[in-house]
Every structure is written in C-alpha cells, then in structure tokens.
Amino acid sequence: MNSFIPVCEPEIGEQEKKYVNECLDTGWISSSGRFIDEFESKWAKYCNRKYGIAVCNGTAALQIAVKALGIGPGDEVILPAFTIISCALAIIYNGGIPVLVDSDPDTWTISVKDIENKITEKTKAIMAVHIYGHPADMDPVIRLAKKYKLAVIEDAAEAHGALYQADRKSASPKWKPCGSMGTVSIFSFYANKPITTGEGGMVLTDDSKRAEKIRSLRNLCFLPERRFFHNEAGFNFRITNIQAALGLAQLERIKEIIIKKRWIGQEYTKRLKDIKLLQLPVEKSWAKNIYWMYGIVISEKSNINAFRFAELLKDKGIETRPFFLGMHEQGVFRKMGLFLNQKYPVCERLSKKGLYLPSGLALNERQITYISDVIHRILP
Ligand SMILES: Cc1ncc(COP(=O)(O)O)c(C=O)c1O
C-alpha cells in the first residue's frame, strides 16, 4: 500500500453543506442565528445538561469556565500534568495557580489517589480531563470536591459521547455522559474531534445564573439594558452561525460517529493486543471509551522512543502524532518559574513513549490491518 493514511480528517456530509449554505443564503453568518441556539440546546440535551454556551474554541471554553467559577489571583486549581496546555493556561490567564498531579498508568487520566495531598487552603477547583476518549474516574474527584467544597471543571474536549458509570459501588450505578458531571464542563469542536465545527467549543452547566454569566463573558459583558456599557471585563469568544450549522448537522449523526470510533478502537486492539512491547488503550468496566485517538505506548524495555517509531511509520505512509508533553516540561512554564524540579513519572513515560495512530472516521478495515501489520513488523 503506497497511499498516505492521515492521522485524522473531518468527514463533512450533505447535511453540513445544506445547513452552511442556509447561513450563506440568508446572510446569518456571524454570531446570531438559529443554528447557534439549536446547537447549544441539543448538545446540552445530549450531554444531559441544562445549559450550553457555544464559544470559539475549547481553550476559550476553559478560560471562561475558570473565570465563571470566580477563580482569580492566588487561587489554586489541581489538574493533571498530562494534558494539553490550554488547561494550565486557562488557570494562569485568570491569575490562578495550576497545581499538577500525575496520571493513572492505565487510563492516562488524572491519578485520583494523588489529588488529596495537593489540596491546600487556596485550592478552589479540580480540573479532570478525559484523555483520548477514556473518562477520568469522576466519582472520587466529585467526592473530594464535596469534602473540601471545591468546584469540578470537567474537560470533555476529547470525549464526545463517552460514558462513565457513576456510583458503581451502589446498588444502582448510572451511566452518565462525559460532560455531564462537572460544576462546569467543556468541549472542543476542533476539526479532529468526533463532532466538529472547524474551530469551536462549548461550556455546559446546570446553574442558570452561571450560564448567564458565561453568556455575558462570551460577549464582552455588554449590559443588556445599556449597550456599550460594561461593568466587567469580558471576552469576544463568540462562535458563528456557520460553525454551529456544521456542528448541528454532525450532531444529528453522532450515534453512527461514536459507533465508528468504537469500532476503530476495537479493531486496532484485536490486531495489536499480542505485542508485548506495546501498551494499548484500556476500557475500564466503568467506562465506555470512544477512542477519540487510538494511543499506543511503547514499553520502556524497547529502546525505540515515540519519535523514532513515528518516523518508521511515516516511511510506510502512516501519519501519527506524539502524546502530550507534561505541563512541568513546558519551556513557557519553566520561564515563569512554574513546576521547577517537579517529577511526574507516568506522565514522563507517556510523553516519551506514546503516540497515536490514524483514527479518523474514514479509516477502513484494510487500512487498520495494514497499519497493524507494519507495527507487528517493527515490534515483533
Ligand atoms: C483535553 C483538551 N482540552 C482542551 C482542548 C482545547 O481545545 P481547542 O483546540 O478547541 O482550543 C483540547 C484540544 O484538543 C484538548 O484536547
């Protein structure tokens, strides 16, 4: 096989074109229009939430979520070291202090057993991030948050449609959608996400006052009764009707999108599970993983790191991406004097040895078999 297999590409259907064309034909191309309201309310409903406020991207969603919780200068927020920089930046942009925790070695999400040690008088929130489509273990996070009166920021950017089994030790455990569990939860709809608006994001909450505040912050905090008068510093984080039109059309077929994502994950696992030098994504009994991106981690027993591995795959026409680099290893934060001399061994191993394989919706069985065969030849 000579053709190139991209790591991910969006799948745009006829309905997306129809809705986007409606925006163009009617002139509703900026941040008002029927698609925004409909996308917000239908996404909130899909996630079992009362309010959805769409914004221009997931990073903005995090920033506004932190602000709407009243987190400001000197306040600490606990988050995993292994995540995208947007999470730490959202705290820093609000004057807060990010406090890091290592990851669970199996799910790669926040290591819940390490959170309590990091709670201080200044802690205001815990930010849990569902990584590569697998839910973080939310029950213990929520229990700690209740115990210490903290907010929970749930980053579900990579976990559209993933499910978490809450209260699993009780007689009646409940499957809950990712995005339904935080005091505020956020999503990204970037082009590589299961549901995309090109660029886009959403903040979800069940609190009407907080929803109102987020709506106001999204749009420069215009006072409704006196336009162009502002009592607070807001942002222009608006989304366009065109983006929401794309998102709504995608949401209409989310069921089949999630089925396809899960199928891709399971097909890779079937073919790769016998390779001893590879760690594959898990699906805990309390989780439904959507395998947003199919991540693999090479054993420390192999001297190949993720970058060398990526080159070998690229030579065979297979595009990959490296895993996140820990927040404590980021140059920008070192320059700020943050996280100096801190060590997070699981995160560091994942960053060195992890990468993700092509996982786009157009991927077919022949390609998965080809990619798996190439990997078998590199790591017998
Ligand atoms: C976990 C997580 N949070 C937040 C974001 C930020 O989203 P965006 O790229 O839309 O700003 C991403 C982006 O991929 C992400 O993976």
The ligand as an SDF file (V2000), in Angstrom:
LIG
                    3D

 16 16  0  0  0  0  0  0  0  0999 V2000
   -8.2240   17.9120   26.5340 C   0  0  0  0  0  0  0  0  0  0  0  0
   -8.3290   19.1470   25.7060 C   0  0  0  0  0  0  0  0  0  0  0  0
   -8.7860   20.2700   26.2830 N   0  0  0  0  0  0  0  0  0  0  0  0
   -8.8990   21.4230   25.5970 C   0  0  0  0  0  0  0  0  0  0  0  0
   -8.5500   21.4920   24.2700 C   0  0  0  0  0  0  0  0  0  0  0  0
   -8.6090   22.8140   23.5730 C   0  0  0  0  0  0  0  0  0  0  0  0
   -9.4880   22.8110   22.5090 O   0  0  0  0  0  0  0  0  0  0  0  0
   -9.2800   23.7730   21.2370 P   0  0  0  0  0  0  0  0  0  0  0  0
   -8.2250   23.1520   20.3880 O   0  0  0  0  0  0  0  0  0  0  0  0
  -10.6260   23.7550   20.5910 O   0  0  0  0  0  0  0  0  0  0  0  0
   -8.9070   25.1180   21.7460 O   0  0  0  0  0  0  0  0  0  0  0  0
   -8.0960   20.3420   23.6100 C   0  0  0  0  0  0  0  0  0  0  0  0
   -7.7440   20.3810   22.1820 C   0  0  0  0  0  0  0  0  0  0  0  0
   -7.5240   19.4300   21.5230 O   0  0  0  0  0  0  0  0  0  0  0  0
   -7.9580   19.1410   24.3550 C   0  0  0  0  0  0  0  0  0  0  0  0
   -7.5020   18.0270   23.7860 O   0  0  0  0  0  0  0  0  0  0  0  0
  1  2  1  0
  2  3  1  0
  2 15  2  0
  3  4  2  0
  4  5  1  0
  5  6  1  0
  5 12  2  0
  6  7  1  0
  7  8  1  0
  8  9  2  0
  8 10  1  0
  8 11  1  0
 12 13  1  0
 12 15  1  0
 13 14  2  0
 15 16  1  0
M  END
$$$$
